[in-house]
């Protein structure tokens, strides 16, 4: 179960920091916007969403583990 949560975390939040997964960011990159612009300006929001999701995933995983034992 934890593997699925990790995949969701990486796919949804990790991809938000690169312009390749988001067409408007990619178009900005093609027009001269720095590749790491989103990392430079959105790192706090990304870390906050990662922390929230990790806590939620931990609680869900713990609940399933306790239910199974």
PDB file of N, H, CA, C and O in Angstrom:
ATOM      1  N   UNK A   1       0.824  -1.193   0.000  1.00  0.00           N
ATOM      2  CA  UNK A   1       0.000   0.000   0.000  1.00  0.00           C
ATOM      3  C   UNK A   1       0.869   1.259   0.000  1.00  0.00           C
ATOM      4  O   UNK A   1       0.545   2.235  -0.677  1.00  0.00           O
ATOM      5  N   UNK A   2       1.959   1.242   0.747  1.00  0.00           N
ATOM      6  H   UNK A   2       2.222   0.450   1.297  1.00  0.00           H
ATOM      7  CA  UNK A   2       2.824   2.416   0.822  1.00  0.00           C
ATOM      8  C   UNK A   2       3.451   2.745  -0.520  1.00  0.00           C
ATOM      9  O   UNK A   2       3.701   3.912  -0.823  1.00  0.00           O
ATOM     10  N   UNK A   3       3.704   1.733  -1.318  1.00  0.00           N
ATOM     11  H   UNK A   3       3.502   0.785  -1.072  1.00  0.00           H
ATOM     12  CA  UNK A   3       4.278   1.972  -2.637  1.00  0.00           C
ATOM     13  C   UNK A   3       3.334   2.808  -3.493  1.00  0.00           C
ATOM     14  O   UNK A   3       3.781   3.700  -4.214  1.00  0.00           O
ATOM     15  N   UNK A   4       2.044   2.531  -3.423  1.00  0.00           N
ATOM     16  H   UNK A   4       1.681   1.806  -2.838  1.00  0.00           H
ATOM     17  CA  UNK A   4       1.081   3.310  -4.185  1.00  0.00           C
ATOM     18  C   UNK A   4       1.048   4.762  -3.722  1.00  0.00           C
ATOM     19  O   UNK A   4       0.961   5.678  -4.540  1.00  0.00           O
ATOM     20  N   UNK A   5       1.118   4.971  -2.408  1.00  0.00           N
ATOM     21  H   UNK A   5       1.189   4.228  -1.743  1.00  0.00           H
ATOM     22  CA  UNK A   5       1.137   6.336  -1.884  1.00  0.00           C
ATOM     23  C   UNK A   5       2.382   7.071  -2.355  1.00  0.00           C
ATOM     24  O   UNK A   5       2.314   8.250  -2.702  1.00  0.00           O
ATOM     25  N   UNK A   6       3.506   6.391  -2.369  1.00  0.00           N
ATOM     26  H   UNK A   6       3.561   5.433  -2.088  1.00  0.00           H
ATOM     27  CA  UNK A   6       4.747   7.009  -2.828  1.00  0.00           C
ATOM     28  C   UNK A   6       4.640   7.399  -4.298  1.00  0.00           C
ATOM     29  O   UNK A   6       5.085   8.479  -4.688  1.00  0.00           O
ATOM     30  N   UNK A   7       4.059   6.536  -5.108  1.00  0.00           N
ATOM     31  H   UNK A   7       3.697   5.659  -4.791  1.00  0.00           H
ATOM     32  CA  UNK A   7       3.894   6.840  -6.529  1.00  0.00           C
ATOM     33  C   UNK A   7       2.996   8.058  -6.714  1.00  0.00           C
ATOM     34  O   UNK A   7       3.299   8.929  -7.529  1.00  0.00           O
ATOM     35  N   UNK A   8       1.902   8.128  -5.973  1.00  0.00           N
ATOM     36  H   UNK A   8       1.656   7.420  -5.311  1.00  0.00           H
ATOM     37  CA  UNK A   8       1.021   9.296  -6.055  1.00  0.00           C
ATOM     38  C   UNK A   8       1.756  10.566  -5.646  1.00  0.00           C
ATOM     39  O   UNK A   8       1.605  11.612  -6.277  1.00  0.00           O
ATOM     40  N   UNK A   9       2.541  10.470  -4.602  1.00  0.00           N
ATOM     41  H   UNK A   9       2.664   9.621  -4.088  1.00  0.00           H
ATOM     42  CA  UNK A   9       3.276  11.628  -4.104  1.00  0.00           C
ATOM     43  C   UNK A   9       4.265  12.126  -5.145  1.00  0.00           C
ATOM     44  O   UNK A   9       4.308  13.321  -5.434  1.00  0.00           O
ATOM     45  N   UNK A  10       5.044  11.244  -5.700  1.00  0.00           N
ATOM     46  H   UNK A  10       5.010  10.272  -5.465  1.00  0.00           H
ATOM     47  CA  UNK A  10       6.051  11.636  -6.682  1.00  0.00           C
ATOM     48  C   UNK A  10       5.402  12.148  -7.964  1.00  0.00           C
ATOM     49  O   UNK A  10       5.831  13.156  -8.526  1.00  0.00           O
ATOM     50  N   UNK A  11       4.373  11.451  -8.419  1.00  0.00           N
ATOM     51  H   UNK A  11       4.025  10.632  -7.963  1.00  0.00           H
ATOM     52  CA  UNK A  11       3.748  11.832  -9.685  1.00  0.00           C
ATOM     53  C   UNK A  11       3.029  13.170  -9.596  1.00  0.00           C
ATOM     54  O   UNK A  11       3.105  13.966 -10.532  1.00  0.00           O
ATOM     55  N   UNK A  12       2.352  13.430  -8.524  1.00  0.00           N
ATOM     56  H   UNK A  12       2.291  12.783  -7.764  1.00  0.00           H
ATOM     57  CA  UNK A  12       1.544  14.643  -8.442  1.00  0.00           C
ATOM     58  C   UNK A  12       2.307  15.859  -7.943  1.00  0.00           C
ATOM     59  O   UNK A  12       2.099  16.962  -8.447  1.00  0.00           O
ATOM     60  N   UNK A  13       3.166  15.686  -6.984  1.00  0.00           N
ATOM     61  H   UNK A  13       3.335  14.790  -6.574  1.00  0.00           H
ATOM     62  CA  UNK A  13       3.853  16.851  -6.425  1.00  0.00           C
ATOM     63  C   UNK A  13       5.221  17.042  -7.052  1.00  0.00           C
ATOM     64  O   UNK A  13       5.619  18.170  -7.346  1.00  0.00           O
ATOM     65  N   UNK A  14       5.933  15.967  -7.255  1.00  0.00           N
ATOM     66  H   UNK A  14       5.610  15.052  -7.016  1.00  0.00           H
ATOM     67  CA  UNK A  14       7.246  16.089  -7.868  1.00  0.00           C
ATOM     68  C   UNK A  14       7.168  16.640  -9.284  1.00  0.00           C
ATOM     69  O   UNK A  14       8.032  17.410  -9.704  1.00  0.00           O
ATOM     70  N   UNK A  15       6.142  16.250 -10.011  1.00  0.00           N
ATOM     71  H   UNK A  15       5.440  15.624  -9.670  1.00  0.00           H
ATOM     72  CA  UNK A  15       5.972  16.747 -11.365  1.00  0.00           C
ATOM     73  C   UNK A  15       5.575  18.207 -11.439  1.00  0.00           C
ATOM     74  O   UNK A  15       5.688  18.825 -12.498  1.00  0.00           O
ATOM     75  N   UNK A  16       5.117  18.764 -10.342  1.00  0.00           N
ATOM     76  H   UNK A  16       5.025  18.261  -9.482  1.00  0.00           H
ATOM     77  CA  UNK A  16       4.712  20.169 -10.363  1.00  0.00           C
ATOM     78  C   UNK A  16       5.900  21.113 -10.408  1.00  0.00           C
ATOM     79  O   UNK A  16       5.732  22.301 -10.682  1.00  0.00           O
ATOM     80  N   UNK A  17       7.084  20.614 -10.147  1.00  0.00           N
ATOM     81  H   UNK A  17       7.221  19.649  -9.924  1.00  0.00           H
ATOM     82  CA  UNK A  17       8.259  21.479 -10.121  1.00  0.00           C
ATOM     83  C   UNK A  17       8.995  21.558 -11.450  1.00  0.00           C
ATOM     84  O   UNK A  17       9.957  22.318 -11.567  1.00  0.00           O
ATOM     85  N   UNK A  18       8.577  20.805 -12.446  1.00  0.00           N
ATOM     86  H   UNK A  18       7.796  20.188 -12.351  1.00  0.00           H
ATOM     87  CA  UNK A  18       9.246  20.886 -13.743  1.00  0.00           C
ATOM     88  C   UNK A  18       8.259  21.356 -14.795  1.00  0.00           C
ATOM     89  O   UNK A  18       7.073  21.035 -14.715  1.00  0.00           O
ATOM     90  N   UNK A  19       8.721  22.102 -15.766  1.00  0.00           N
ATOM     91  H   UNK A  19       9.684  22.363 -15.830  1.00  0.00           H
ATOM     92  CA  UNK A  19       7.816  22.587 -16.802  1.00  0.00           C
ATOM     93  C   UNK A  19       7.432  21.520 -17.819  1.00  0.00           C
ATOM     94  O   UNK A  19       6.582  21.772 -18.672  1.00  0.00           O
ATOM     95  N   UNK A  20       8.027  20.351 -17.754  1.00  0.00           N
ATOM     96  H   UNK A  20       8.718  20.146 -17.061  1.00  0.00           H
ATOM     97  CA  UNK A  20       7.760  19.338 -18.773  1.00  0.00           C
ATOM     98  C   UNK A  20       6.389  18.696 -18.620  1.00  0.00           C
ATOM     99  O   UNK A  20       5.810  18.258 -19.614  1.00  0.00           O
ATOM    100  N   UNK A  21       5.850  18.625 -17.396  1.00  0.00           N
ATOM    101  H   UNK A  21       6.321  18.980 -16.589  1.00  0.00           H
ATOM    102  CA  UNK A  21       4.573  17.973 -17.186  1.00  0.00           C
ATOM    103  C   UNK A  21       3.383  18.889 -17.331  1.00  0.00           C
ATOM    104  O   UNK A  21       2.245  18.420 -17.327  1.00  0.00           O
ATOM    105  N   UNK A  22       3.608  20.175 -17.457  1.00  0.00           N
ATOM    106  H   UNK A  22       4.532  20.557 -17.461  1.00  0.00           H
ATOM    107  CA  UNK A  22       2.528  21.141 -17.503  1.00  0.00           C
ATOM    108  C   UNK A  22       2.693  22.007 -18.747  1.00  0.00           C
ATOM    109  O   UNK A  22       3.657  22.768 -18.826  1.00  0.00           O
ATOM    110  N   UNK A  23       1.781  21.917 -19.728  1.00  0.00           N
ATOM    111  H   UNK A  23       0.998  21.299 -19.664  1.00  0.00           H
ATOM    112  CA  UNK A  23       1.972  22.653 -20.987  1.00  0.00           C
ATOM    113  C   UNK A  23       2.178  24.160 -20.842  1.00  0.00           C
ATOM    114  O   UNK A  23       3.041  24.696 -21.538  1.00  0.00           O
ATOM    115  N   UNK A  24       1.432  24.895 -19.969  1.00  0.00           N
ATOM    116  H   UNK A  24       0.732  24.459 -19.404  1.00  0.00           H
ATOM    117  CA  UNK A  24       1.731  26.330 -19.867  1.00  0.00           C
ATOM    118  C   UNK A  24       3.155  26.597 -19.367  1.00  0.00           C
ATOM    119  O   UNK A  24       3.808  27.533 -19.829  1.00  0.00           O
ATOM    120  N   UNK A  25       3.637  25.779 -18.425  1.00  0.00           N
ATOM    121  H   UNK A  25       3.107  25.019 -18.049  1.00  0.00           H
ATOM    122  CA  UNK A  25       5.008  25.969 -17.963  1.00  0.00           C
ATOM    123  C   UNK A  25       6.003  25.636 -19.065  1.00  0.00           C
ATOM    124  O   UNK A  25       7.036  26.292 -19.196  1.00  0.00           O
ATOM    125  N   UNK A  26       5.692  24.625 -19.848  1.00  0.00           N
ATOM    126  H   UNK A  26       4.852  24.093 -19.741  1.00  0.00           H
ATOM    127  CA  UNK A  26       6.575  24.251 -20.953  1.00  0.00           C
ATOM    128  C   UNK A  26       6.646  25.368 -21.989  1.00  0.00           C
ATOM    129  O   UNK A  26       7.721  25.662 -22.512  1.00  0.00           O
ATOM    130  N   UNK A  27       5.513  25.990 -22.287  1.00  0.00           N
ATOM    131  H   UNK A  27       4.640  25.752 -21.862  1.00  0.00           H
ATOM    132  CA  UNK A  27       5.521  27.102 -23.234  1.00  0.00           C
ATOM    133  C   UNK A  27       6.323  28.272 -22.691  1.00  0.00           C
ATOM    134  O   UNK A  27       7.018  28.953 -23.445  1.00  0.00           O
ATOM    135  N   UNK A  28       6.231  28.511 -21.387  1.00  0.00           N
ATOM    136  H   UNK A  28       5.667  27.958 -20.775  1.00  0.00           H
ATOM    137  CA  UNK A  28       7.063  29.546 -20.783  1.00  0.00           C
ATOM    138  C   UNK A  28       8.533  29.209 -20.898  1.00  0.00           C
ATOM    139  O   UNK A  28       9.360  30.087 -21.147  1.00  0.00           O
ATOM    140  N   UNK A  29       8.859  27.951 -20.719  1.00  0.00           N
ATOM    141  H   UNK A  29       8.187  27.238 -20.517  1.00  0.00           H
ATOM    142  CA  UNK A  29      10.248  27.500 -20.857  1.00  0.00           C
ATOM    143  C   UNK A  29      10.732  27.741 -22.286  1.00  0.00           C
ATOM    144  O   UNK A  29      11.872  28.160 -22.489  1.00  0.00           O
ATOM    145  N   UNK A  30       9.885  27.481 -23.268  1.00  0.00           N
ATOM    146  H   UNK A  30       8.959  27.140 -23.103  1.00  0.00           H
ATOM    147  CA  UNK A  30      10.265  27.708 -24.654  1.00  0.00           C
ATOM    148  C   UNK A  30      10.449  29.194 -24.961  1.00  0.00           C
ATOM    149  O   UNK A  30      11.209  29.557 -25.858  1.00  0.00           O
ATOM    150  N   UNK A  31       9.757  30.042 -24.220  1.00  0.00           N
ATOM    151  H   UNK A  31       9.139  29.746 -23.492  1.00  0.00           H
ATOM    152  CA  UNK A  31       9.860  31.499 -24.438  1.00  0.00           C
ATOM    153  C   UNK A  31      10.981  32.139 -23.621  1.00  0.00           C
ATOM    154  O   UNK A  31      11.162  33.355 -23.672  1.00  0.00           O
ATOM    155  N   UNK A  32      11.740  31.330 -22.866  1.00  0.00           N
ATOM    156  H   UNK A  32      11.593  30.342 -22.824  1.00  0.00           H
ATOM    157  CA  UNK A  32      12.896  31.885 -22.162  1.00  0.00           C
ATOM    158  C   UNK A  32      12.791  31.908 -20.651  1.00  0.00           C
ATOM    159  O   UNK A  32      13.715  32.372 -19.983  1.00  0.00           O
ATOM    160  N   UNK A  33      11.690  31.422 -20.091  1.00  0.00           N
ATOM    161  H   UNK A  33      10.940  31.046 -20.634  1.00  0.00           H
ATOM    162  CA  UNK A  33      11.572  31.355 -18.640  1.00  0.00           C
ATOM    163  C   UNK A  33      12.523  30.262 -18.135  1.00  0.00           C
ATOM    164  O   UNK A  33      12.632  29.200 -18.747  1.00  0.00           O
ATOM    165  N   UNK A  34      13.193  30.520 -17.046  1.00  0.00           N
ATOM    166  H   UNK A  34      13.104  31.383 -16.548  1.00  0.00           H
ATOM    167  CA  UNK A  34      14.156  29.567 -16.492  1.00  0.00           C
ATOM    168  C   UNK A  34      13.489  28.222 -16.191  1.00  0.00           C
ATOM    169  O   UNK A  34      12.341  28.176 -15.747  1.00  0.00           O
ATOM    170  N   UNK A  35      14.208  27.145 -16.432  1.00  0.00           N
ATOM    171  H   UNK A  35      15.141  27.183 -16.792  1.00  0.00           H
ATOM    172  CA  UNK A  35      13.682  25.801 -16.181  1.00  0.00           C
ATOM    173  C   UNK A  35      13.353  25.610 -14.706  1.00  0.00           C
ATOM    174  O   UNK A  35      12.390  24.918 -14.377  1.00  0.00           O
ATOM    175  N   UNK A  36      14.132  26.207 -13.815  1.00  0.00           N
ATOM    176  H   UNK A  36      14.914  26.769 -14.081  1.00  0.00           H
ATOM    177  CA  UNK A  36      13.936  26.031 -12.377  1.00  0.00           C
ATOM    178  C   UNK A  36      13.146  27.171 -11.737  1.00  0.00           C
ATOM    179  O   UNK A  36      13.218  27.363 -10.523  1.00  0.00           O
ATOM    180  N   UNK A  37      12.398  27.926 -12.533  1.00  0.00           N
ATOM    181  H   UNK A  37      12.340  27.770 -13.519  1.00  0.00           H
ATOM    182  CA  UNK A  37      11.595  29.020 -12.003  1.00  0.00           C
ATOM    183  C   UNK A  37      10.601  28.509 -10.968  1.00  0.00           C
ATOM    184  O   UNK A  37      10.461  29.100  -9.897  1.00  0.00           O
ATOM    185  N   UNK A  38       9.919  27.427 -11.278  1.00  0.00           N
ATOM    186  H   UNK A  38      10.033  26.947 -12.148  1.00  0.00           H
ATOM    187  CA  UNK A  38       8.921  26.901 -10.344  1.00  0.00           C
ATOM    188  C   UNK A  38       9.572  26.402  -9.060  1.00  0.00           C
ATOM    189  O   UNK A  38       9.002  26.547  -7.979  1.00  0.00           O
ATOM    190  N   UNK A  39      10.753  25.820  -9.170  1.00  0.00           N
ATOM    191  H   UNK A  39      11.216  25.703 -10.048  1.00  0.00           H
ATOM    192  CA  UNK A  39      11.454  25.359  -7.966  1.00  0.00           C
ATOM    193  C   UNK A  39      11.849  26.539  -7.098  1.00  0.00           C
ATOM    194  O   UNK A  39      11.740  26.484  -5.873  1.00  0.00           O
ATOM    195  N   UNK A  40      12.301  27.595  -7.728  1.00  0.00           N
ATOM    196  H   UNK A  40      12.389  27.640  -8.723  1.00  0.00           H
ATOM    197  CA  UNK A  40      12.767  28.770  -6.979  1.00  0.00           C
ATOM    198  C   UNK A  40      11.627  29.472  -6.235  1.00  0.00           C
ATOM    199  O   UNK A  40      11.810  29.913  -5.100  1.00  0.00           O
ATOM    200  N   UNK A  41      10.460  29.578  -6.862  1.00  0.00           N
ATOM    201  H   UNK A  41      10.311  29.220  -7.784  1.00  0.00           H
ATOM    202  CA  UNK A  41       9.376  30.361  -6.279  1.00  0.00           C
ATOM    203  C   UNK A  41       8.273  29.546  -5.604  1.00  0.00           C
ATOM    204  O   UNK A  41       7.474  30.105  -4.852  1.00  0.00           O
ATOM    205  N   UNK A  42       8.215  28.255  -5.853  1.00  0.00           N
ATOM    206  H   UNK A  42       8.864  27.801  -6.464  1.00  0.00           H
ATOM    207  CA  UNK A  42       7.121  27.453  -5.303  1.00  0.00           C
ATOM    208  C   UNK A  42       7.593  26.352  -4.349  1.00  0.00           C
ATOM    209  O   UNK A  42       6.840  25.421  -4.064  1.00  0.00           O
ATOM    210  N   UNK A  43       8.808  26.445  -3.862  1.00  0.00           N
ATOM    211  H   UNK A  43       9.421  27.201  -4.093  1.00  0.00           H
ATOM    212  CA  UNK A  43       9.353  25.369  -3.026  1.00  0.00           C
ATOM    213  C   UNK A  43       8.591  25.250  -1.697  1.00  0.00           C
ATOM    214  O   UNK A  43       8.377  24.137  -1.218  1.00  0.00           O
ATOM    215  N   UNK A  44       8.184  26.363  -1.102  1.00  0.00           N
ATOM    216  H   UNK A  44       8.358  27.267  -1.492  1.00  0.00           H
ATOM    217  CA  UNK A  44       7.455  26.282   0.172  1.00  0.00           C
ATOM    218  C   UNK A  44       6.104  25.602   0.014  1.00  0.00           C
ATOM    219  O   UNK A  44       5.719  24.769   0.835  1.00  0.00           O
ATOM    220  N   UNK A  45       5.386  25.962  -1.046  1.00  0.00           N
ATOM    221  H   UNK A  45       5.699  26.639  -1.712  1.00  0.00           H
ATOM    222  CA  UNK A  45       4.095  25.340  -1.301  1.00  0.00           C
ATOM    223  C   UNK A  45       4.245  23.849  -1.572  1.00  0.00           C
ATOM    224  O   UNK A  45       3.430  23.045  -1.119  1.00  0.00           O
ATOM    225  N   UNK A  46       5.290  23.483  -2.312  1.00  0.00           N
ATOM    226  H   UNK A  46       5.952  24.136  -2.680  1.00  0.00           H
ATOM    227  CA  UNK A  46       5.537  22.077  -2.614  1.00  0.00           C
ATOM    228  C   UNK A  46       5.864  21.306  -1.339  1.00  0.00           C
ATOM    229  O   UNK A  46       5.345  20.209  -1.134  1.00  0.00           O
ATOM    230  N   UNK A  47       6.709  21.858  -0.487  1.00  0.00           N
ATOM    231  H   UNK A  47       7.130  22.750  -0.654  1.00  0.00           H
ATOM    232  CA  UNK A  47       7.057  21.177   0.756  1.00  0.00           C
ATOM    233  C   UNK A  47       5.857  21.056   1.696  1.00  0.00           C
ATOM    234  O   UNK A  47       5.702  20.047   2.383  1.00  0.00           O
ATOM    235  N   UNK A  48       5.020  22.077   1.722  1.00  0.00           N
ATOM    236  H   UNK A  48       5.147  22.897   1.163  1.00  0.00           H
ATOM    237  CA  UNK A  48       3.814  22.006   2.557  1.00  0.00           C
ATOM    238  C   UNK A  48       2.868  20.919   2.066  1.00  0.00           C
ATOM    239  O   UNK A  48       2.325  20.159   2.869  1.00  0.00           O
ATOM    240  N   UNK A  49       2.666  20.838   0.752  1.00  0.00           N
ATOM    241  H   UNK A  49       3.107  21.454   0.100  1.00  0.00           H
ATOM    242  CA  UNK A  49       1.771  19.808   0.233  1.00  0.00           C
ATOM    243  C   UNK A  49       2.357  18.411   0.406  1.00  0.00           C
ATOM    244  O   UNK A  49       1.614  17.457   0.638  1.00  0.00           O
ATOM    245  N   UNK A  50       3.676  18.275   0.296  1.00  0.00           N
ATOM    246  H   UNK A  50       4.279  19.049   0.107  1.00  0.00           H
ATOM    247  CA  UNK A  50       4.324  16.982   0.548  1.00  0.00           C
ATOM    248  C   UNK A  50       4.123  16.568   1.998  1.00  0.00           C
ATOM    249  O   UNK A  50       3.790  15.415   2.275  1.00  0.00           O
ATOM    250  N   UNK A  51       4.322  17.496   2.921  1.00  0.00           N
ATOM    251  H   UNK A  51       4.592  18.432   2.696  1.00  0.00           H
ATOM    252  CA  UNK A  51       4.163  17.179   4.344  1.00  0.00           C
ATOM    253  C   UNK A  51       2.731  16.759   4.662  1.00  0.00           C
ATOM    254  O   UNK A  51       2.511  15.787   5.386  1.00  0.00           O
ATOM    255  N   UNK A  52       1.768  17.483   4.127  1.00  0.00           N
ATOM    256  H   UNK A  52       1.946  18.272   3.539  1.00  0.00           H
ATOM    257  CA  UNK A  52       0.362  17.145   4.374  1.00  0.00           C
ATOM    258  C   UNK A  52       0.035  15.768   3.813  1.00  0.00           C
ATOM    259  O   UNK A  52      -0.595  14.957   4.492  1.00  0.00           O
ATOM    260  N   UNK A  53       0.457  15.496   2.583  1.00  0.00           N
ATOM    261  H   UNK A  53       0.970  16.155   2.032  1.00  0.00           H
ATOM    262  CA  UNK A  53       0.162  14.199   1.981  1.00  0.00           C
ATOM    263  C   UNK A  53       0.869  13.052   2.691  1.00  0.00           C
ATOM    264  O   UNK A  53       0.298  11.970   2.830  1.00  0.00           O
ATOM    265  N   UNK A  54       2.094  13.269   3.142  1.00  0.00           N
ATOM    266  H   UNK A  54       2.557  14.148   3.029  1.00  0.00           H
ATOM    267  CA  UNK A  54       2.795  12.208   3.867  1.00  0.00           C
ATOM    268  C   UNK A  54       2.070  11.874   5.161  1.00  0.00           C
ATOM    269  O   UNK A  54       1.951  10.702   5.517  1.00  0.00           O
ATOM    270  N   UNK A  55       1.587  12.882   5.866  1.00  0.00           N
ATOM    271  H   UNK A  55       1.684  13.835   5.577  1.00  0.00           H
ATOM    272  CA  UNK A  55       0.844  12.632   7.100  1.00  0.00           C
ATOM    273  C   UNK A  55      -0.450  11.877   6.798  1.00  0.00           C
ATOM    274  O   UNK A  55      -0.786  10.917   7.492  1.00  0.00           O
ATOM    275  N   UNK A  56      -1.173  12.306   5.771  1.00  0.00           N
ATOM    276  H   UNK A  56      -0.900  13.085   5.207  1.00  0.00           H
ATOM    277  CA  UNK A  56      -2.412  11.615   5.405  1.00  0.00           C
ATOM    278  C   UNK A  56      -2.133  10.178   5.007  1.00  0.00           C
ATOM    279  O   UNK A  56      -2.835   9.267   5.445  1.00  0.00           O
ATOM    280  N   UNK A  57      -1.118   9.965   4.183  1.00  0.00           N
ATOM    281  H   UNK A  57      -0.548  10.706   3.828  1.00  0.00           H
ATOM    282  CA  UNK A  57      -0.778   8.614   3.740  1.00  0.00           C
ATOM    283  C   UNK A  57      -0.336   7.753   4.909  1.00  0.00           C
ATOM    284  O   UNK A  57      -0.668   6.568   4.959  1.00  0.00           O
ATOM    285  N   UNK A  58       0.408   8.324   5.853  1.00  0.00           N
ATOM    286  H   UNK A  58       0.677   9.286   5.812  1.00  0.00           H
ATOM    287  CA  UNK A  58       0.840   7.573   7.018  1.00  0.00           C
ATOM    288  C   UNK A  58      -0.357   7.124   7.862  1.00  0.00           C
ATOM    289  O   UNK A  58      -0.407   5.984   8.322  1.00  0.00           O
ATOM    290  N   UNK A  59      -1.308   8.023   8.059  1.00  0.00           N
ATOM    291  H   UNK A  59      -1.267   8.950   7.686  1.00  0.00           H
ATOM    292  CA  UNK A  59      -2.499   7.686   8.843  1.00  0.00           C
ATOM    293  C   UNK A  59      -3.310   6.587   8.154  1.00  0.00           C
ATOM    294  O   UNK A  59      -3.761   5.645   8.806  1.00  0.00           O
ATOM    295  N   UNK A  60      -3.493   6.705   6.849  1.00  0.00           N
ATOM    296  H   UNK A  60      -3.127   7.471   6.320  1.00  0.00           H
ATOM    297  CA  UNK A  60      -4.237   5.676   6.111  1.00  0.00           C
ATOM    298  C   UNK A  60      -3.507   4.340   6.168  1.00  0.00           C
ATOM    299  O   UNK A  60      -4.131   3.304   6.397  1.00  0.00           O
ATOM    300  N   UNK A  61      -2.201   4.353   5.963  1.00  0.00           N
ATOM    301  H   UNK A  61      -1.694   5.195   5.777  1.00  0.00           H
ATOM    302  CA  UNK A  61      -1.410   3.128   5.995  1.00  0.00           C
ATOM    303  C   UNK A  61      -1.435   2.500   7.389  1.00  0.00           C
ATOM    304  O   UNK A  61      -1.543   1.280   7.514  1.00  0.00           O
ATOM    305  N   UNK A  62      -1.339   3.309   8.420  1.00  0.00           N
ATOM    306  H   UNK A  62      -1.251   4.300   8.319  1.00  0.00           H
ATOM    307  CA  UNK A  62      -1.395   2.804   9.790  1.00  0.00           C
ATOM    308  C   UNK A  62      -2.766   2.191  10.079  1.00  0.00           C
ATOM    309  O   UNK A  62      -2.857   1.153  10.735  1.00  0.00           O
ATOM    310  N   UNK A  63      -3.819   2.824   9.594  1.00  0.00           N
ATOM    311  H   UNK A  63      -3.745   3.667   9.061  1.00  0.00           H
ATOM    312  CA  UNK A  63      -5.170   2.307   9.799  1.00  0.00           C
ATOM    313  C   UNK A  63      -5.335   0.943   9.132  1.00  0.00           C
ATOM    314  O   UNK A  63      -5.892   0.020   9.728  1.00  0.00           O
ATOM    315  N   UNK A  64      -4.850   0.815   7.894  1.00  0.00           N
ATOM    316  H   UNK A  64      -4.398   1.564   7.410  1.00  0.00           H
ATOM    317  CA  UNK A  64      -4.932  -0.476   7.208  1.00  0.00           C
ATOM    318  C   UNK A  64      -4.085  -1.532   7.913  1.00  0.00           C
ATOM    319  O   UNK A  64      -4.485  -2.693   8.005  1.00  0.00           O
ATOM    320  N   UNK A  65      -2.921  -1.132   8.407  1.00  0.00           N
ATOM    321  H   UNK A  65      -2.597  -0.189   8.332  1.00  0.00           H
ATOM    322  CA  UNK A  65      -2.052  -2.086   9.103  1.00  0.00           C
ATOM    323  C   UNK A  65      -2.719  -2.593  10.389  1.00  0.00           C
ATOM    324  O   UNK A  65      -2.706  -3.792  10.669  1.00  0.00           O
ATOM    325  N   UNK A  66      -3.296  -1.679  11.160  1.00  0.00           N
ATOM    326  H   UNK A  66      -3.307  -0.705  10.933  1.00  0.00           H
ATOM    327  CA  UNK A  66      -3.963  -2.094  12.399  1.00  0.00           C
ATOM    328  C   UNK A  66      -5.209  -2.930  12.136  1.00  0.00           C
ATOM    329  O   UNK A  66      -5.547  -3.825  12.911  1.00  0.00           O
ATOM    330  N   UNK A  67      -5.879  -2.629  11.041  1.00  0.00           N
ATOM    331  H   UNK A  67      -5.605  -1.902  10.411  1.00  0.00           H
ATOM    332  CA  UNK A  67      -7.082  -3.389  10.680  1.00  0.00           C
ATOM    333  C   UNK A  67      -6.720  -4.810  10.272  1.00  0.00           C
ATOM    334  O   UNK A  67      -7.489  -5.745  10.500  1.00  0.00           O
ATOM    335  N   UNK A  68      -5.560  -4.967   9.674  1.00  0.00           N
ATOM    336  H   UNK A  68      -4.936  -4.208   9.488  1.00  0.00           H
ATOM    337  CA  UNK A  68      -5.130  -6.278   9.196  1.00  0.00           C
ATOM    338  C   UNK A  68      -4.631  -7.170  10.332  1.00  0.00           C
ATOM    339  O   UNK A  68      -4.769  -8.392  10.262  1.00  0.00           O
ATOM    340  N   UNK A  69      -4.057  -6.580  11.366  1.00  0.00           N
ATOM    341  H   UNK A  69      -3.944  -5.588  11.423  1.00  0.00           H
ATOM    342  CA  UNK A  69      -3.506  -7.386  12.477  1.00  0.00           C
ATOM    343  C   UNK A  69      -4.492  -7.601  13.580  1.00  0.00           C
ATOM    344  O   UNK A  69      -4.176  -8.254  14.573  1.00  0.00           O
TER     345      UNK A  69
END
